[in-house]
Amino acid sequence: MEDETETRNPRAAGLASQSPGRILLFSAIVVVTGSAVAVFHQFNPAQHNFFPRCWLHSTTGLLCPGCGGQRAVHSLLHGDFAGAAQYNLMLVLALVVGAGFSFAELHRRWRKLPPRLPRRGAPRMVWFFLAAFLLFGIARNLPFAPFIHLAP
């Protein structure tokens, strides 16, 4: 009977053979993410030198869109949302927007609703977020108000 199922639905048989690999990949992602969260919670990047430094800021003195992100993550893990926004506002906003999209997608899948955006809509969103990060990187290097408040 199993042979008939495999011949009727070869895609299901292929997915079944990939599931140990998917489980291993998912487990590795959970372990690496959990380890990173534990390190960022325990150690403040502003006080410890083993965290990587921004090469753009080190070489040019300019702030990239990610500058202050490690300190922002540390602040978020300690519940200091205002401090995190002060270090890197774009990271905090991106996490909020990403969490919102993730919860909306989980809700759609749980309710078995069709996807909200067609496949061709996803690249537009990627370009939008890339443009927003680029503009944030430019704005946080401007030396006048209100942009000086975007620097960590």
Beta strands, then each sheet from edge to edge (+ up, - down):
end
